[in-house]
């Protein structure tokens, strides 16, 4: 829910085949214990550490001016970046200013500008610039987001704080915005309060975005649980639920700029669709259970209620500060879009709330939207029935601005607020920039200045990329393995299986893969459908149907095996539905090893997954089970890994198998059952119950006098 995927093209089988071939909530404001446990398991969107991921610098683009030669922008905890929007009296962008026209003051002290760049883009490629590229993986996303001519937008649909009728009226303006106001280069993502920032996915598919926006449904004061997390607090009083919803939404908003800052340093725009935040709801709505009205008590202690309201409002203000502090550190502007339009109160007559309380609640909720927008150099689109003009301003602000950076003259981090003033020497223009920033504390500065953690070895990174780079919209997972075949040939095993569907999204279901494999000079090796495939080439073997059974409702993987000459092999695959419709296709060149060489070699390790003890017994007894193509498993699963090792001539290599963490550090040695005879199959039995959720790498290594050979298996363990 809340994630829009790029489905403009294929379903990503090409990326999968390439991978196959290569091998929070603050502690001071925590909710009840059961909900905290959900947050610890990753259900709640928790802000990641404020540390930017390293990415390649963007290629020079004609659409944006470049820094002057020799200009160096120093990094560090004192670095401050400011987006400055300059317009004339008619509201048109002024784009001919130079660095000498600007003066930046912090707390009244002039600052030396180290970075000055005009970012000017309308979302269309400039002549000679790279055209828009389909976003099929996180690597495509990072490369495209780093371009200066690409604008980034996130539409945050705060369903927890939007009534159902207001969500219906805001859909059309948002759809009109993404379909008519944005250019082909622009990248957009949708996010909900429960969407983890790590799962944020950008798209250029306007039709898919429109369909996702059309499904937006407001849930303000609707406490019917829709997932396991909400079920945990379904029986709490309404005020407790509202407090939890405030914390969930604001925590997600705090983590969002950090995620966006890892993609680029330029301006990013977040359109927050929300009715704002209120610390304490009226007593009439605060029933003993969520969704139950409370009886009005004329003798209630209004002073105690005022104290509770003051404390709750203070908590929201503090959390808002955390949000715009993270936004300012990562050059993210919030545009708050209030879908209520012109209204005289926050509640209607059916809520049994007096007019003064309703008006106070409306004013307070709108104030939170204004605070968030003003402090991040955005705009609050409130008290408007026509929302289109406000959305147009979002595009104008993001299309042309000056990115200015300086190293603050602040000598020591003090954790205090520092005012920023931008002066312009040219008269008759209007200047907009954020008003200031919160400096890091000494502890935060020490963390930022600490040396980066060592990167994992390149081989480990490549292995992990096979897990991390899989597009979420892919309908199939593919594994290709090689082992010795007869008459000096190499046996190739091609395995595919359907990926688990994304909850709530419909997709065509794959039924078979039409596979064609040819060698040098178009020598045919295999042609047929998998499953029920039959090769047409000499030397090819028919597909082996043996496979361990899966639980009810899950489809078993399908495989085909065929023998080829060592060297380059062309593989073409087309994924078809049961009716024969092609839903994905790809072509790949595979380099097949020669196992007759007199050196240490390993066959490609096969991974078999057992969900139950009975399945494990079936795997152990099976003569030719089908390996798993997926590399995501649950902690209740048990893996069986099989491979063969070969030494020069008749020597038997020494085989070791180790479990590594995601940075390549050894965690443990894995017990390995050797074969009964040289050239036989080694076997590793690996229960996953003792592993925490995360990514791991299994290293298989064979050593002998002729050297050594290593194979890496990356896998992801989920709860």
C-alpha positions in Angstrom: 0.0 0.0 0.0 1.3 3.4 -0.9 4.2 2.3 -3.2 4.0 3.1 -6.9 6.0 0.9 -9.2 7.3 1.6 -12.6 5.5 -0.8 -15.0 5.9 1.2 -18.2 8.0 -1.5 -19.7 8.7 -5.1 -18.9 8.6 -6.8 -15.6 12.4 -6.8 -15.0 13.4 -10.3 -16.1 16.5 -8.9 -17.8 17.8 -7.6 -14.5 16.9 -10.9 -12.8 18.8 -12.9 -15.5 21.8 -10.7 -15.2 21.8 -11.2 -11.4 21.4 -15.0 -11.9 24.3 -15.1 -14.2 26.6 -13.2 -11.8 26.0 -15.6 -9.5 10.9 5.1 14.9 9.6 6.1 17.3 11.6 8.2 19.9 12.2 6.4 23.2 10.8 9.4 25.2 7.4 9.1 23.5 6.8 5.4 23.1 3.3 3.9 22.9 2.2 0.8 24.8 4.5 -2.2 24.9 2.7 -4.3 22.3 3.0 -1.5 19.7 6.7 -0.9 20.5 7.3 -4.6 19.7 5.8 -4.0 16.3 8.0 -1.1 15.7 11.1 -3.2 16.7 10.1 -5.7 14.0 10.1 -3.0 11.4 6.4 -2.4 10.9 6.7 1.2 11.9 8.6 3.6 9.5 11.7 4.4 11.6 14.0 7.1 10.4 17.4 5.8 9.3 20.6 7.4 10.4 21.3 10.8 9.0 24.1 9.7 6.8 24.0 10.1 3.0 24.7 7.1 0.8 27.5 7.6 -1.6 26.5 7.9 -5.2 28.1 8.8 -8.4 28.2 12.5 -9.2 25.7 13.5 -11.8 26.9 14.0 -15.4 27.0 17.6 -16.6 23.7 18.6 -18.0 23.0 21.5 -20.3 19.8 22.2 -18.4 21.6 23.4 -15.3 24.6 25.7 -14.9 27.8 24.2 -13.4 30.0 25.4 -10.6 32.9 27.6 -11.6 36.2 25.9 -12.3 38.3 25.2 -9.2 35.3 25.6 -6.9 35.5 23.1 -4.1 32.7 22.5 -1.6 34.1 21.2 1.6 32.1 18.6 3.6 31.7 18.3 7.3 29.2 18.8 10.1 29.2 22.6 9.6 28.1 22.4 6.0 24.9 24.3 5.4 23.0 24.2 2.0 20.3 26.7 1.2 17.8 26.6 -1.8 17.1 30.2 -2.9 14.2 31.0 -5.1 14.4 34.4 -6.8 11.4 35.8 -8.8 10.5 39.2 -10.3 7.4 41.2 -9.5 5.4 39.0 -11.9 6.4 35.8 -10.2 8.8 34.7 -13.0 12.1 33.1 -12.1 15.2 35.2 -12.3 18.0 33.0 -13.7 20.8 35.4 -14.6 22.3 36.0 -11.1 25.9 35.3 -10.2 27.5 34.3 -6.9 28.6 37.9 -6.4 24.9 39.0 -6.3 24.2 37.0 -3.1 25.2 37.5 0.5 24.4 34.9 3.2 24.3 35.7 6.9 24.1 33.3 9.8 23.0 34.9 13.1 24.0 38.2 11.5 27.5 37.1 10.5 28.5 37.0 6.8 29.3 33.6 5.5 31.7 32.6 2.7 29.8 30.8 -0.1 31.6 27.6 -1.2 28.9 26.2 -3.5 26.8 28.1 -6.0 24.8 26.5 -8.7 21.7 27.4 -10.7 19.3 24.4 -11.0 16.9 25.1 -13.9 14.8 22.3 -15.3 11.2 21.9 -16.6 11.3 18.1 -16.5 12.2 17.7 -20.2 15.6 16.6 -21.6 17.7 19.4 -23.0 19.1 18.9 -26.5 21.9 16.4 -26.4 21.0 15.2 -22.8 20.2 11.6 -21.9 16.6 10.7 -22.5 14.3 9.5 -19.7 15.2 5.9 -18.6 12.9 3.3 -17.3 13.4 2.7 -13.6 13.8 -1.0 -13.2 16.0 -1.2 -10.1 17.4 0.9 -7.2 20.5 1.5 -9.2 18.5 3.1 -12.1 16.7 5.1 -9.5 19.9 6.5 -7.9 21.5 7.3 -11.3 18.4 9.2 -12.6 17.8 11.0 -9.3 21.3 12.4 -9.3 20.8 14.3 -12.6 20.3 18.0 -12.2 17.6 18.1 -14.9 15.5 15.5 -12.9 13.0 16.8 -10.4 12.0 14.6 -7.4 8.5 14.7 -5.9 7.0 12.6 -3.1 3.2 12.7 -2.5 2.7 11.7 1.1 -0.9 10.5 1.5 -1.6 10.8 5.2 -4.7 8.6 5.3 -4.6 8.7 9.1 -5.3 12.4 9.1 -7.7 12.8 6.2 -11.4 12.2 6.3 -12.8 9.9 3.7 -14.9 12.6 1.9 -11.9 14.9 1.7 -9.7 12.1 0.3 -12.2 11.7 -2.5 -12.2 15.4 -3.4 -8.4 15.7 -3.5 -7.8 12.7 -5.8 -8.7 14.6 -9.1 -6.4 17.6 -8.4 -3.5 15.2 -7.6 -4.1 13.1 -10.7 -4.3 16.3 -12.8 -1.0 17.3 -11.2 1.0 14.2 -12.1 -0.5 13.8 -15.5 -0.3 17.4 -16.8 2.2 19.4 -14.7 5.1 17.1 -14.7 7.7 16.4 -17.4 9.0 13.1 -18.7 12.1 13.3 -16.6 10.3 13.9 -13.3 10.3 11.1 -10.8 7.4 10.7 -8.4 6.8 8.4 -5.4 3.8 7.8 -3.3 4.1 7.2 0.5 1.7 6.4 3.3 2.4 6.6 7.1 3.1 2.9 7.2 5.3 2.8 4.1 8.9 2.2 5.3 11.3 4.8 3.8 13.5 1.9 2.5 10.5 0.8 0.4 10.0 4.1 -1.2 10.0 3.6 -5.0 10.0 6.4 -7.7 8.1 6.1 -10.9 7.8 7.8 -14.3 4.6 5.9 -15.2 1.9 8.6 -14.9 -0.9 6.2 -15.6 0.2 3.9 -12.8 0.5 6.9 -10.4 -3.0 8.0 -11.3 -4.4 4.6 -10.6 -2.7 4.5 -7.2 -3.9 8.0 -6.3 -7.4 6.9 -7.3 -7.3 4.3 -4.5 -6.4 6.9 -1.8 -9.0 6.5 1.0 -9.0 8.7 4.1 -9.2 7.0 7.5 -9.4 9.9 10.0 -11.4 8.7 13.0 -11.9 5.3 11.2 -10.4 2.8 13.5 -11.2 -0.5 11.7 -7.8 -2.3 11.7 -6.4 -3.3 8.3 -3.1 -5.0 9.3 -1.5 -6.8 12.2 0.0 -3.6 13.5 -3.3 -1.8 13.8 -4.9 -4.9 15.3 -2.6 -4.5 18.2 -4.1 -1.3 19.4 -7.7 -1.7 18.1 -9.0 -2.0 21.7 -7.3 1.1 23.1 -9.2 4.4 23.8 -9.5 6.7 20.8 -7.1 9.3 22.2 -4.4 6.6 22.5 -4.9 5.6 18.9 -4.8 9.2 17.7 -1.5 9.7 19.6 -0.1 6.6 18.0 -1.2 7.8 14.6 0.4 11.2 15.1 3.7 9.5 16.1 3.6 7.1 13.2 3.0 9.8 10.6 5.5 12.3 12.0 8.2 9.6 12.4 7.7 8.7 8.7 7.9 12.4 7.7 11.1 12.6 9.7 12.7 9.7 8.0 11.6 10.7 4.5 14.0 13.6 4.0 17.0 11.4 5.0 16.0 8.9 2.3 15.7 11.7 -0.2 19.0 13.3 0.8 20.7 10.1 0.0 19.6 10.4 -3.6 20.7 14.0 -4.3 21.8 17.3 -2.7 19.5 19.5 -4.7 15.9 20.5 -3.8 13.3 17.8 -3.2 9.6 18.5 -2.9 7.2 16.6 -0.6 3.5 17.2 -1.1 1.9 16.3 2.3 -1.8 15.6 1.9 -3.1 16.0 5.4 -5.5 17.8 7.6 -2.8 18.5 10.1 -2.2 17.3 13.7 -4.0 17.9 16.9 -2.6 16.8 20.2 -5.8 16.2 22.2 -9.1 15.4 20.6 -12.4 16.6 22.0 -13.6 14.6 25.0 -16.9 13.7 23.2 -14.8 11.7 20.7 -12.5 10.1 23.2 -14.4 6.9 23.9 -13.3 4.0 26.0 -12.5 2.1 22.8 -11.5 3.4 19.4 -14.6 4.3 17.4 -16.9 4.6 20.5 -18.2 8.0 21.5 -17.7 9.2 25.0 -20.6 10.5 27.2 -20.4 14.3 27.9 -19.6 14.9 31.5 -20.5 18.5 32.6 -18.6 18.1 35.8 -15.3 17.1 34.1 -12.2 18.9 35.3 -11.5 21.3 32.4 -8.2 22.4 34.0 -6.8 18.8 33.8 -8.0 18.7 30.2 -6.2 22.0 29.5 -3.0 20.6 31.0 -3.2 17.4 29.0 -3.9 19.5 25.8 -0.8 21.7 26.5 1.4 18.6 27.0 0.1 16.9 23.9 0.5 20.0 21.8 4.0 20.5 23.1 4.9 17.0 22.1 3.6 17.6 18.5 5.6 20.8 18.2 8.8 19.0 19.3 8.2 16.3 16.8 7.5 18.9 14.0 10.8 20.4 14.9 12.5 17.0 14.4 10.8 16.8 11.0 11.8 20.2 9.6 15.3 19.8 11.1 15.8 16.6 9.0 14.2 18.3 6.0 16.6 21.3 6.3 19.6 19.1 6.6 18.6 17.3 3.4 17.3 20.1 1.2 13.7 18.9 1.3 10.7 21.3 1.1 7.3 20.4 2.5 4.2 21.6 0.7 1.3 21.0 3.0 -2.0 20.4 1.1 -5.1 20.6 3.2 -7.9 18.8 1.4 -10.6 20.4 3.6 -10.8 23.6 1.5 -12.7 26.5 2.9 -14.4 25.4 6.1 -15.6 27.0 9.3 -14.6 24.2 11.6 -12.8 20.8 12.0 -16.0 18.9 13.0 -19.5 18.6 11.6 -22.7 18.5 13.5 -22.8 14.8 13.8 -19.6 14.9 16.0 -21.5 16.7 18.7 -18.6 19.2 19.2 -19.3 22.9 19.9 -18.3 25.5 17.4 -15.6 27.1 19.4 -13.8 23.8 20.0 -14.2 22.9 16.3 -12.7 26.2 15.2 -9.8 25.9 17.7 -9.1 22.4 16.4 -9.1 23.7 12.8 -6.8 26.6 13.6 -4.4 24.3 15.5 -4.3 21.7 12.8 -3.7 24.2 10.1 -0.9 25.9 12.2 1.0 22.6 12.2 0.9 22.5 8.4 2.1 26.1 8.2 4.9 25.5 10.6 6.1 22.6 8.6 5.9 24.5 5.3 7.4 27.8 6.5 10.4 26.2 8.2 11.3 24.1 5.1 10.9 26.8 2.5 7.7 25.2 1.2 4.1 26.5 1.1 1.0 25.6 3.0 -2.0 25.2 0.6 -4.9 25.7 3.0 -8.3 27.3 2.9 -8.6 26.8 -0.8 -11.3 25.0 -2.7 -9.2 25.2 -5.9 -6.1 23.2 -5.1 -4.7 23.2 -8.7 -3.0 26.7 -8.4 -1.2 25.6 -5.2 0.1 22.5 -6.9 1.4 24.5 -9.8 3.4 26.6 -7.4 5.2 23.4 -6.3 6.4 22.8 -9.8 7.5 26.4 -10.2 9.5 26.4 -7.0 11.2 23.1 -8.0 11.9 24.2 -11.6 14.3 27.1 -10.9 16.4 27.8 -7.8 19.9 28.6 -6.7 21.7 26.0 -4.6 24.1 27.8 -2.3 26.3 26.1 0.3 28.7 27.4 2.9 30.7 26.1 5.9 29.2 27.7 8.9 31.5 29.9 11.0 30.1 28.1 14.1 33.1 26.7 15.8 31.5 24.0 17.9 28.2 22.2 17.5 25.7 23.6 20.0 22.4 22.0 19.0 20.8 25.4 18.8 18.7 27.2 16.2 20.7 29.5 13.9 19.0 32.1 11.7 19.8 32.4 8.0 19.4 35.7 6.1 19.8 35.8 2.3 20.5 39.3 0.9 20.5 40.1 -2.8 22.2 43.1 -4.4 19.8 43.4 -7.3 16.7 45.5 -6.5 13.2 44.7 -7.5 13.3 40.9 -6.9 11.7 38.6 -4.4 13.8 36.1 -2.5 12.7 33.0 -0.7 14.9 30.7 1.4 14.6 28.8 4.6 14.8 30.8 7.7 17.4 28.9 9.6 18.5 25.5 10.8 19.2 23.5 14.0 22.8 22.8 14.5 23.9 19.3 15.4 24.7 18.5 19.0 28.2 17.5 20.0 27.2 13.8 19.9 25.7 14.1 16.5 28.8 15.9 15.2 31.1 13.2 16.6 29.0 10.5 14.8 29.1 12.5 11.5 32.9 13.0 11.8 33.7 9.4 12.5 35.5 7.6 9.7 33.2 5.6 7.5 32.8 1.9 8.1 34.9 -0.3 5.8 33.1 -1.4 2.7 32.5 -5.1 2.1 34.7 -6.8 -0.5 33.7 -6.3 -4.1 32.8 -9.9 -4.5 30.4 -9.7 -1.5 28.8 -6.5 -2.9 28.3 -8.2 -6.3 26.6 -11.2 -4.6 24.3 -9.0 -2.5 23.3 -7.0 -5.6 21.6 -10.2 -6.9 19.3 -9.9 -3.9 19.0 -6.1 -3.5 18.7 -5.1 -7.2 15.6 -7.4 -7.9 12.8 -5.1 -9.1 9.7 -5.4 -6.8 7.5 -5.6 -9.9 9.3 -8.7 -11.3 6.9 -11.6 -11.8 9.6 -14.3 -12.0 12.9 -15.2 -10.2 15.6 -17.0 -12.2 18.6 -19.1 -11.3 21.1 -20.5 -13.8 23.7 -23.1 -12.6 26.5 -25.0 -14.3 28.1 -28.3 -13.5 30.2 -31.0 -15.4 28.4 -32.7 -18.3 29.2 -35.7 -20.5 31.8 -35.7 -23.2 33.6 -32.6 -22.0 30.4 -30.5 -22.2 29.0 -28.4 -19.4 25.5 -29.0 -18.0 23.4 -25.9 -17.6 20.3 -25.8 -15.3 17.8 -23.1 -15.9 15.3 -22.6 -13.0 12.4 -20.1 -12.7 9.6 -19.6 -10.3 6.9 -16.9 -9.7 7.8 -14.2 -7.2 5.4 -13.5 -4.4 2.9 -10.9 -5.5 2.8 -7.4 -4.0 -0.2 -7.3 -1.6 -3.2 -5.5 -3.0 -1.8 -5.3 -6.6 -3.1 -7.3 -9.5 -0.7 -8.8 -12.0 -0.7 -11.4 -14.8 0.4 -14.7 -13.4 3.2 -16.5 -15.3 2.5 -20.1 -16.3 5.6 -21.1 -18.3 8.8 -19.7 -19.8 9.6 -20.2 -23.5 13.3 -20.8 -23.6 15.8 -20.8 -26.4 19.6 -21.5 -25.9 22.1 -21.3 -28.7 25.9 -21.4 -28.9 28.6 -19.9 -31.1 27.5 -19.9 -34.7 23.8 -20.3 -33.5 24.4 -23.9 -32.6 21.1 -25.0 -31.1 21.2 -26.4 -27.5 17.6 -26.0 -26.3 14.2 -24.9 -27.4 11.0 -25.4 -25.6 8.6 -24.4 -22.8 9.5 -24.7 -19.1 7.8 -26.7 -17.6 6.9 -29.5 -20.1 9.9 -28.7 -22.3 11.7 -30.9 -24.7 15.0 -29.8 -26.4 15.4 -30.0 -30.1 19.2 -29.9 -30.3 21.6 -32.8 -30.3 23.3 -33.1 -26.9 20.5 -31.4 -25.1 18.7 -33.2 -22.2 15.0 -32.9 -21.5 13.8 -30.9 -18.5 13.8 -32.8 -15.2 10.4 -32.5 -13.5 11.5 -33.7 -10.1 10.9 -31.2 -7.3 10.1 -31.1 -3.6 6.5 -30.3 -2.9 5.5 -26.9 -1.6 2.8 -25.9 0.9 -0.7 -25.5 -0.5 -1.1 -22.3 -2.5 2.6 -22.0 -3.6 3.9 -23.0 -7.0 7.0 -25.1 -7.3 9.9 -23.9 -9.3 10.4 -25.3 -12.8 13.6 -26.2 -14.5 15.2 -27.3 -17.7 18.7 -28.9 -18.1 20.8 -29.1 -21.3 24.4 -29.7 -22.2 26.5 -27.1 -24.0 30.0 -26.5 -25.2 32.1 -24.3 -22.9 32.1 -20.7 -23.9 29.4 -18.1 -24.7 25.8 -19.2 -24.8 22.9 -17.0 -25.9 19.7 -17.4 -23.8 16.4 -15.9 -24.8 13.4 -16.3 -22.5 9.8 -15.2 -22.7 7.4 -15.4 -19.8 3.9 -16.4 -20.8 0.6 -16.7 -19.1 -1.6 -19.8 -19.3 -3.4 -18.2 -22.3 -0.1 -17.7 -24.1 0.2 -14.0 -23.5 3.9 -12.8 -23.3 4.3 -10.6 -20.2 8.1 -10.4 -20.1 11.1 -11.2 -22.3 14.8 -10.9 -22.2 18.0 -11.9 -23.9 21.2 -12.7 -22.1 24.8 -13.9 -22.9 26.1 -16.5 -20.5 29.8 -17.5 -20.3 29.8 -21.2 -19.5 33.0 -22.6 -17.7 35.0 -25.6 -18.9 35.1 -28.2 -16.1 37.7 -30.2 -18.0 40.4 -27.6 -17.2 43.1 -28.8 -14.8 42.4 -26.4 -12.0 40.3 -26.1 -8.9 36.6 -25.6 -9.8 33.2 -25.5 -8.1 29.8 -26.2 -9.6 27.2 -23.5 -9.0 25.8 -24.2 -5.5 22.1 -25.2 -5.6 19.8 -23.9 -2.8 16.8 -26.0 -1.8 14.2 -24.6 0.6 12.1 -26.7 3.0 9.2 -25.0 4.8 8.4 -28.0 7.0 10.2 -31.1 8.3 8.3 -33.2 5.9 9.5 -31.2 3.0 13.1 -31.6 4.3 12.7 -35.3 4.3 11.4 -35.2 0.7 14.4 -33.2 -0.4 16.8 -35.6 1.3 15.2 -38.6 -0.4 14.7 -36.9 -3.8 17.1 -38.0 -6.6 16.6 -34.8 -8.7 14.8 -32.0 -6.8 14.5 -28.6 -8.3 16.5 -25.7 -6.7 14.9 -22.6 -5.5 15.3 -19.5 -7.7 14.2 -17.1 -5.0 16.7 -15.8 -2.4 14.3 -14.5 0.2 13.4 -16.9 3.0 11.7 -16.9 6.4 13.3 -17.8 9.7 11.1 -20.8 9.9 12.6 -22.2 6.7 15.5 -24.7 6.4 18.0 -24.6 3.5 19.8 -27.5 1.9 22.8 -26.4 -0.2 24.5 -28.8 -2.6 27.6 -28.4 -4.8 30.5 -30.3 -6.3 34.2 -29.5 -6.0 37.0 -30.6 -8.4 40.7 -30.5 -8.1 43.4 -30.8 -10.8 43.7 -34.3 -12.2 42.5 -36.7 -9.4 43.3 -34.5 -6.3 40.5 -33.9 -3.8 40.3 -30.2 -2.8 39.7 -29.0 0.8 36.2 -27.5 1.0 35.1 -25.0 3.6 31.7 -23.2 3.9 31.3 -20.1 6.0 28.4 -17.8 6.9 29.2 -14.1 6.4 27.3 -11.0 7.3 26.4 -8.4 4.7 29.8 -6.6 5.1 31.7 -9.9 4.4 32.8 -10.6 8.0 32.8 -14.3 9.1 30.0 -15.2 11.5 30.4 -19.0 11.7 31.7 -22.1 9.9 29.0 -24.3 8.5 29.1 -28.1 8.9 29.6 -29.8 5.5 28.8 -33.4 4.6 31.4 -34.6 2.1 30.5 -36.9 -0.8 31.1 -40.7 -0.7 33.4 -40.4 -3.8 35.5 -37.7 -5.4 33.5 -35.5 -7.7 30.3 -36.2 -5.7 28.0 -33.8 -4.0 28.8 -31.8 -0.9 25.8 -30.9 1.3 25.1 -28.2 3.9 22.1 -28.2 6.1 21.3 -24.7 7.3 18.3 -23.9 9.6 17.5 -20.2 9.5 15.8 -20.0 12.9 19.0 -18.7 14.6 19.4 -15.8 12.2 18.0 -12.3 12.6 16.2 -10.7 9.7 18.7 -9.3 7.2 21.1 -10.1 4.3 23.7 -12.8 4.6 26.3 -14.4 2.3 27.3 -18.0 2.3 30.9 -18.5 1.1 31.8 -21.9 -0.5 35.6 -22.3 -1.0 37.6 -25.2 -2.5 41.4 -25.2 -2.2 44.1 -27.5 -3.7 47.6 -27.3 -5.1 46.2 -25.8 -8.3 44.8 -22.8 -6.4 41.3 -22.2 -5.1 37.8 -21.4 -6.2 35.1 -19.5 -4.4 31.3 -19.3 -4.9 29.1 -16.8 -3.0 25.4 -17.2 -2.3 23.5 -14.1 -1.1 20.2 -14.5 0.7 17.7 -12.4 2.6 16.1 -13.6 5.8 12.7 -12.1 6.8 10.7 -12.7 9.9 
